[in-house]
Amino acid sequence: LTTEIVNSDIVTSENDLTKEPARTHAAASSTVDSNSAYSSDIADLDNTIEEDGSAAHSADATSEILHIDASDTVDDRLYDGVGRSFLVFTRDGAVNAIKKGVSWPAMLLTLPWLLSKRLLGTAIIYLFVWLAVVAGVITTAMRWLDLGQAAGLDIKLWTLGFCLLALVGLFYIPFRYGNTWVAGKLQRKGYTLQSHVSAVSKKQAIRRLRAYAQS
């Protein structure tokens, strides 16, 4: 009987020794799986940050990653009338500042400006309008020059009409509404308007919003 007990203990010990590497291997595999999952989570987080960064740069606005609650109530301390006025938008911690009002670059370099802001639909419409208006101005102006003194009132009115359309459609409208188009695109992408902020630059507008959020 004593011999059987001893033999049984030896078999049990051998079984334990056999199972121990298996348990060690399983624990190691579990650790590797956990590390893989963690690495995957980090990669997903990096991709999310990169996507937010791309959205901010596509609007070509000064942007930073800030921890600002979108439900914060903004008071008049941010909009005191000193300097220029900026519209400040946030989405998932990303913040963008867009100057309120007219845009000189949009008037002087309209098509490149639209492309830099990734306003592709507006750029296509502007290109077609530009081609039609310029063709109209050239055609009617050349006709007027060919006729000289014999040019009738109708051709003169057509020429002046196309020139006026060029001034309004190709210069004034982008000048007046360019920044509004950018702000509208941000809202369509899920950004929320937080406040009108008075500042001398986009960076200062973002700093003022940060200071307000932390106060």
Secondary structure, DSSP 8 states (H G I E B T S, - for coil): -HHHHHHHHHHHHHHHHHHHHHHHHHHHHHHHHHHHHHHHHHHHHHHHHHHHHHHHHHTT-EEEE----TT----TTS--SSSEEEEEEEETTEEEEEE-S--HHHHHSHHHHHHHTT-HHHHHHHHHHHHHHHHHHHHHHHHHHHHGGG--HHHHHHHHHHHHHIIIIIIIHHHHHHHHHHHHHHHHTT-EEEEEEEESSHHHHHHHHHHHHH-
